[in-house]
Amino acid sequence: MEGESQSSLERMAEQNGADATNHDEAYFRHLAEAMPQIVFVTDARGKVEYYNQHWYDYTGFPRGTYRTEDWIAAVHPDDRPAMLARRDADVTTGELFEAEYRLRRHDGVYRWHLGRGVPVKDAAGNVIRRFGAAIDITEQKETAERLRYYAILVERMQDAVITTDPDLRIRLWNPGAERLYGWKADEVIGLVAPELLQSTIETGERGKAAWYAVFSQQERWHGEFHKRRKDGSPVRIESTITYVKDGDGKILGVTAIDRDVTAARAIEENMRFLAEASKVLGSSLDYRTTLAAVAQLGVPEIADWCAVDMLGEDGAIERLAIAHVDPEKVQWARELQEANPPDPNAPTGVPNVLRTGRAEFYPEITDAMLVAATRNEEELALARRIGFSSAMTVPLRLPDRTIGAMTFVTAESGRHYTGADLAFAEEVASRAALAVENARLYREARRAIALRDEFMSLASHELKTPVTSLKMYTQVLQRQAERRGDTDLSDRLLKMDRQTDKLTGLINDLLNVARIQTDQLEYEDAAVDLNAVVHECVDIIQPTTTTHRIAVEGTVEGRVWGDGERIGQVVTNLLTNAIKYSPQADRVIVRLGARGGAATVSVEDFGIGIAEEHQGKIFDQFYRVSDPSEKTYPGLGLGLFIASEIVKRHGGVMEVRSASGKGTTFTFALPLLRGDGERR
Ligand code: ADP
């Protein structure tokens, strides 16, 4: 091919001997060969005459070939048509040519190049050749691409992105920041960010030092601030702050990514408040204390001021609690309230909520509203000083009436309540109302129980006297009948006497329970021989049964401290139950013994037994096992309650082991006295 054996510069020298001296040529050749970019020369029509060393290094074409088609082949096929069109156009216009295109490297990789072609003209202005150069701009292009990408990202980010210089002066303020804080970028560039936003952080030299201290320890800081928007409203910000350093590690500024978490935090706070309030409300039955505690819980997270008013039985409004973070302000509010008690007929506010049972909600309190709501100049001036910004009063409502109201007010925080806040306040109030009602119901229940115990005590006492007379007369009659030899009548009177005993037993149980309730059951204190107590009881019970034989096994060494008669009552009760609840059996075993410093008495029967699920409850008063499959046994469900109370009073324990249908063993243990008669 033409030109392959001859360098284009040589030919250039031949063709343009006049304008290219040997010296110039050598100079150009050195320069071109040393260039780390592609350099080439074409004739006026675009035919290649020269490629420099870098061309061959880059493309991998054999050195010394000056083929135009190589150049065309090296250009990316997508860029080729435009390139050729440009070249052909330039041939006619003779203009400076500049274009970006991809050029294939020897390894097949295309890299972006910026190509330039400078026309060389003769004296008449005709283009005689072109000098071309192409430099690899792939990296710049990529960087520019990345930068553009980041710029778009920052532009479009939902979050606020703010970049500052080392003095925290704002340099970048994205649309997210405009949306979040209400300031436009051109209003804030150059201002000190924390000052502008009234961040709860230090500014000035100390603030800067603090930040640098943070960033000498860690890459980024993540946390929350309270800031303010352009309109002065408070906003809670979750912020991630990173510093920007140059190559030498010098801090160029910081970048903050801010997100509004006001609503999210408010919900969290509400949930926490609700959980805590519920705990407080359930903690005590004194509703005055609990409601005051709930009001206190509400500040300052839910409200700057929180008050609870209750409707008294006489229709008067009583302020139960008022809370503010500053106790001085609370005192001041109390005095104010006393000086100006609320008018129960007032058309708005707490009296109205109490009357109607409907909430009042003022998301935005305007000055006009203050003027309308206050009764005189003094009150108005005060209200203005407090600077109310939002308020809501919600009823403490029961199904049939309103018993009070809770008021939440924001002032210095500048917060405005929303519909969600109102719903939340109503939820709190409904829980509070329920707690108050529960406390009232509980008090009533307690009163009813006390009344019942009093009645039981009185009734059993009143019943005792006639029953005692009844028993006495029965016995007199029975003896007379016996003497007369009227065995038939005597037997009936004996039965009557036994029924009278049962009646006495029931009356005694009632009396005992009433006394236990009021802690009036009396006990003797003495050293008691359990062996004697048990035998005595067996001697009394044995004659009352014709079906069962009661066997006593073992003895107790030593004595216990207490009331022998009451302990006897326990044994008697266990024995009577054992017989009563084992109608198919014919024996009961009583065992005396000792276990770890305590005397034990157990009574075993072989009767119906007690199902597992009832075993824990049979010692409760009035508890009776009711199983439809079993026949019913008479009783009041008091015996075991009294027995276990007596055992407890003696410092002992009572337990039961039983299996349905197999039988039951009740055991009670009482502390043994030491040898010297002292209690252990
Ligand atoms: P009651 O007057 O009903 O006997 P108690 O307090 O003495 O009252 O007993 C409570 C309940 O425990 C009884 O109703 C009965 O169901 C159950 N119970 C007590 N002792 C026995 C026993 N030895 N065997 C089976 N069940 C028993």
Residues whose N, C-alpha, C, O or C-beta is under 5 A from the ligand:
A	BS01	ADP	N577 A578 Y581 G609 I610 I618 Y623 R624 V625 P634 G635 L636 G637 L638 G639 L640 F641 T664
